[in-house]
């Protein structure tokens, strides 16, 4: 394609707003839609055209990017709200949401039967990565389609083809398992530091640069020290991803005990401690509650 593709961007949330803005700043024609219209309208000063419906956004678009909460929302956009029907034949659907690998494979088959193409390309890096254009983009699908999307991906981050349809979502689940388990490990270490009489902030600084160094210790460790639970990644979405991790593990015939344990901790945070909209670093609060309950027994 010699000209830049026209992009329909569906889902202007915490992540999508930064991703769409980077595409606009790179000169792409972008039609924005969001369930809460005001979030899409915030992109108008940057050159976006706001669509009243997702189907309107997809009409005449070369690429349709979805960045919504889960697979059910993607399916609803595609087939209930008329996006697939409105998009031109041959258009490329890029789902950057987090969903089940099996759903990504099913969507690819359904779209292919209708003359369209599909790439599952979930991301990691949080709002900071979305703003900076440094997201890790895990792409599953045909090599030619991913190559076509590569210039668009590279505006938002670093794309890697990880395999056929569904592999992008599987890669994201691997990522989310590591993130969740590491948040749990950092929470326990800083909790031990606090209750053992050390300064948690100083302990975090002391161990940085050693074998325990990680982005989680850096960013989420700082949030724990500051008790800053403003969401970059809401805990309800982390729980959703961990449920998908365990579903994928069951499909593969494997048991993931650490993922199962931290999933149960996030379940308690979300459902028992009213932590659904708190950042996933707030898993620390579940650890505090657990120890308080144990001490009172």
C-alpha positions as CSV (number, residue, x, y, z in Angstrom):
1,X,0.0,0.0,0.0
2,X,1.7,3.2,-1.2
3,X,-0.4,5.6,0.8
4,X,-0.8,5.4,4.6
5,X,-3.8,3.3,5.5
6,X,-7.0,4.8,6.9
7,X,-7.4,3.5,10.4
8,X,-10.6,2.9,12.4
9,X,-9.5,2.9,16.1
10,X,-12.2,1.4,18.4
11,X,-11.6,1.8,22.1
12,X,-10.1,5.1,23.4
13,X,-9.4,4.2,27.0
14,X,-6.4,4.4,29.2
15,X,-4.2,2.7,26.6
16,X,-6.0,3.4,23.4
17,X,-6.0,7.1,23.8
18,X,-2.2,7.3,23.8
19,X,-1.9,4.7,21.0
20,X,-4.3,6.5,18.8
21,X,-2.7,9.9,19.5
22,X,0.7,8.6,18.4
23,X,-0.8,7.4,15.1
24,X,-2.4,10.8,14.6
25,X,0.9,12.5,15.3
26,X,2.6,10.2,12.7
27,X,0.1,11.5,10.1
28,X,-2.4,8.7,9.8
29,X,-6.0,9.4,9.1
30,X,-7.8,8.0,12.1
31,X,-11.5,7.6,12.8
32,X,-12.0,7.2,16.6
33,X,-14.9,5.6,18.3
34,X,-15.5,5.0,22.0
35,X,-18.5,3.9,24.0
36,X,-18.0,7.1,26.1
37,X,-17.9,9.6,23.2
38,X,-16.0,12.3,25.2
39,X,-12.9,10.1,25.3
40,X,-12.8,9.9,21.5
41,X,-13.6,13.6,21.2
42,X,-10.5,14.4,23.2
43,X,-8.5,13.3,20.1
44,X,-10.2,15.9,17.8
45,X,-7.5,18.6,18.4
46,X,-4.9,16.0,17.3
47,X,-6.7,15.4,14.0
48,X,-9.0,12.5,14.7
49,X,-12.4,12.2,13.1
50,X,-14.9,11.0,15.7
51,X,-17.5,8.4,14.5
52,X,-21.0,8.1,16.1
53,X,-20.9,4.3,15.8
54,X,-18.2,1.6,15.4
55,X,-19.6,0.6,12.0
56,X,-19.4,4.2,10.8
57,X,-15.7,4.3,11.8
58,X,-15.0,1.0,9.9
59,X,-16.7,2.2,6.7
60,X,-13.9,2.7,4.1
61,X,-11.1,1.9,6.6
62,X,-8.1,-0.1,5.5
63,X,-7.3,-1.2,9.1
64,X,-9.6,-1.7,12.1
65,X,-7.8,-1.6,15.4
66,X,-9.7,-2.7,18.5
67,X,-8.4,-1.9,22.0
68,X,-11.3,-2.8,24.3
69,X,-11.7,-4.7,27.6
70,X,-12.0,-8.3,26.5
71,X,-12.9,-10.8,23.8
72,X,-16.6,-10.5,24.4
73,X,-16.4,-6.8,23.6
74,X,-14.4,-7.5,20.4
75,X,-16.9,-10.0,19.2
76,X,-19.8,-7.6,19.9
77,X,-18.1,-4.9,17.9
78,X,-17.3,-7.1,15.0
79,X,-20.6,-8.9,14.6
80,X,-23.3,-7.3,16.7
81,X,-22.5,-3.6,16.1
82,X,-21.8,-4.2,12.4
83,X,-18.1,-3.4,12.1
84,X,-17.2,-6.4,9.9
85,X,-20.2,-5.8,7.6
86,X,-19.2,-2.1,7.3
87,X,-15.5,-2.6,6.6
88,X,-14.3,-3.1,3.0
89,X,-13.4,-6.5,1.6
90,X,-9.8,-7.3,2.3
91,X,-9.5,-4.9,5.2
92,X,-7.1,-5.9,8.0
93,X,-8.6,-6.3,11.5
94,X,-6.0,-5.9,14.3
95,X,-7.2,-6.8,17.8
96,X,-4.8,-5.3,20.4
97,X,-7.1,-6.2,23.3
98,X,-6.4,-9.1,25.6
99,X,-8.6,-12.1,24.9
100,X,-8.5,-15.9,24.8
101,X,-6.2,-17.5,22.1
102,X,-9.1,-19.8,21.1
103,X,-11.2,-16.7,20.4
104,X,-8.5,-15.1,18.3
105,X,-8.3,-18.3,16.2
106,X,-12.1,-18.4,15.8
107,X,-12.2,-14.7,14.8
108,X,-9.5,-15.2,12.2
109,X,-11.5,-18.1,10.6
110,X,-14.8,-16.1,10.6
111,X,-13.2,-13.0,9.1
112,X,-11.3,-15.0,6.5
113,X,-14.6,-16.6,5.4
114,X,-16.0,-13.1,4.9
115,X,-13.0,-11.8,2.9
116,X,-11.2,-10.0,5.6
117,X,-7.9,-10.6,7.5
118,X,-7.1,-10.8,11.2
119,X,-4.0,-10.3,13.4
120,X,-4.2,-10.7,17.2
121,X,-1.6,-8.2,18.6
122,X,-2.1,-7.6,22.3
123,X,0.4,-5.3,24.0
124,X,2.4,-4.9,27.2
125,X,3.9,-1.8,28.7
126,X,1.1,0.0,30.4
127,X,0.0,3.6,29.9
128,X,3.6,4.7,30.2
129,X,4.6,2.5,27.3
130,X,1.6,3.5,25.2
131,X,2.5,7.2,25.7
132,X,6.1,6.7,24.9
133,X,5.5,4.4,21.9
134,X,7.5,1.6,23.5
135,X,4.9,-1.1,23.9
136,X,5.8,-4.8,23.4
137,X,3.5,-5.9,20.6
138,X,2.9,-9.7,20.4
139,X,1.5,-10.5,16.9
140,X,-0.1,-13.7,15.8
141,X,-1.2,-14.3,12.2
142,X,0.0,-14.5,8.7
143,X,3.5,-13.1,8.1
144,X,2.3,-10.9,5.2
145,X,-0.5,-9.3,7.2
146,X,1.9,-8.6,10.1
147,X,4.4,-7.1,7.7
148,X,1.7,-4.9,6.3
149,X,0.8,-3.7,9.8
150,X,4.4,-3.3,10.9
151,X,4.8,0.5,10.1
152,X,1.6,1.1,12.2
153,X,2.8,-1.1,15.0
154,X,6.2,0.6,15.0
155,X,4.6,3.9,15.8
156,X,3.2,2.3,19.0
157,X,6.1,0.0,20.0
158,X,8.1,-3.0,19.1
159,X,6.2,-5.7,17.2
160,X,7.3,-9.4,17.1
161,X,5.5,-12.1,15.2
162,X,5.2,-15.0,17.7
163,X,3.3,-17.5,15.6
164,X,0.0,-18.2,13.8
165,X,-3.4,-16.9,14.8
166,X,-3.9,-17.0,18.5
167,X,-0.2,-16.9,19.3
168,X,-0.3,-13.2,20.1
169,X,-2.9,-13.7,22.8
170,X,-1.1,-16.8,24.1
171,X,2.1,-14.7,24.4
172,X,0.2,-11.9,26.2
173,X,-1.1,-14.5,28.7
174,X,2.5,-15.7,29.3
175,X,3.4,-12.0,29.9
176,X,0.5,-11.5,32.3
177,X,1.4,-14.6,34.3
178,X,4.9,-13.3,34.8
179,X,3.5,-9.8,35.7
180,X,1.0,-11.1,38.2
181,X,3.4,-13.6,39.9
182,X,6.2,-10.9,40.1
183,X,3.8,-8.4,41.6
184,X,3.0,-11.0,44.2
185,X,6.7,-11.6,44.8
186,X,7.5,-7.9,45.1
187,X,4.5,-7.4,47.4
188,X,5.7,-10.2,49.7
189,X,9.3,-8.9,49.8
190,X,8.3,-5.3,50.6
191,X,5.8,-6.5,53.2
192,X,8.5,-8.6,54.9
193,X,10.8,-5.6,54.9
194,X,8.1,-3.4,56.5
195,X,7.0,-5.8,59.1
196,X,10.6,-7.0,59.8
197,X,11.7,-3.4,60.8
198,X,13.5,-2.2,57.6
199,X,12.5,0.7,55.4
200,X,10.7,-0.8,52.4
201,X,11.7,2.1,50.1
202,X,15.4,1.7,51.1
203,X,15.2,-2.1,50.6
204,X,13.7,-1.6,47.1
205,X,16.6,0.8,46.3
206,X,19.2,-1.5,47.8
207,X,18.2,-4.6,45.7
208,X,17.7,-2.7,42.4
209,X,20.5,-3.6,40.0
210,X,20.9,-7.0,41.4
211,X,19.3,-10.3,40.3
212,X,15.9,-9.1,41.6
213,X,15.8,-6.1,39.3
214,X,12.7,-5.9,37.1
215,X,10.2,-3.4,35.7
216,X,7.8,-4.7,38.3
217,X,10.2,-3.9,41.1
218,X,10.9,-0.5,39.5
219,X,7.3,0.7,38.7
220,X,5.0,-1.4,40.9
221,X,7.5,-1.5,43.7
222,X,7.4,2.3,43.8
223,X,3.6,2.3,43.7
224,X,3.6,-0.1,46.7
225,X,6.0,2.1,48.6
226,X,3.9,5.2,47.8
227,X,0.6,3.3,48.3
228,X,-0.5,4.7,45.0
229,X,-3.3,2.5,43.6
230,X,-4.3,4.8,40.7
231,X,-4.8,2.3,37.9
232,X,-2.4,1.9,35.1
233,X,-3.7,-1.7,34.8
234,X,-6.9,-2.3,36.8
235,X,-7.0,-5.4,39.0
236,X,-10.2,-6.6,37.4
237,X,-8.4,-6.9,34.1
238,X,-5.5,-8.7,35.7
239,X,-8.0,-11.1,37.1
240,X,-9.6,-11.6,33.7
241,X,-6.2,-12.3,32.2
242,X,-5.3,-14.8,34.9
243,X,-8.6,-16.6,34.3
244,X,-7.6,-16.8,30.6
245,X,-4.1,-18.1,31.6
246,X,-5.7,-21.0,33.5
247,X,-8.1,-21.7,30.7
248,X,-5.2,-21.8,28.2
249,X,-3.2,-24.0,30.6
250,X,-6.2,-26.4,30.8
251,X,-6.3,-26.5,27.0
252,X,-2.6,-27.3,26.9
253,X,-3.0,-30.0,29.6
254,X,-0.6,-28.3,32.1
255,X,-0.9,-27.1,35.7
256,X,0.4,-23.7,36.7
257,X,0.4,-23.6,40.5
258,X,1.9,-20.2,40.9
259,X,-0.5,-18.6,38.4
260,X,-3.4,-20.4,40.2
261,X,-2.4,-19.1,43.6
262,X,-1.9,-15.5,42.5
263,X,-5.2,-15.7,40.5
264,X,-7.0,-16.5,43.8
265,X,-5.3,-13.6,45.5
266,X,-6.5,-11.2,42.8
267,X,-10.0,-12.7,43.0
268,X,-10.1,-11.8,46.7
269,X,-8.7,-8.3,46.0
270,X,-11.4,-7.7,43.4
271,X,-14.4,-9.3,45.0
272,X,-13.7,-9.2,48.7
273,X,-11.7,-6.0,49.1
274,X,-13.5,-3.8,46.5
275,X,-10.3,-3.5,44.5
276,X,-11.6,-4.0,41.0
277,X,-10.6,-0.5,39.8
278,X,-7.3,-0.3,41.7
279,X,-4.0,-0.8,40.0
280,X,-2.8,-4.4,40.1
281,X,0.0,-3.3,42.4
282,X,-2.8,-3.2,45.0
283,X,-2.3,-6.9,45.4
284,X,-0.3,-5.7,48.3
285,X,-3.6,-4.8,50.1
286,X,-4.7,-8.5,49.8
287,X,-1.5,-9.5,51.4
288,X,-2.1,-7.1,54.3
289,X,-5.7,-8.3,54.7
290,X,-4.5,-11.9,54.6
291,X,-2.0,-11.3,57.4
292,X,-4.5,-9.3,59.5
293,X,-7.0,-12.1,59.3
294,X,-4.3,-14.7,60.2
295,X,-3.2,-12.7,63.2
296,X,-6.8,-12.5,64.5
297,X,-7.4,-16.2,64.3
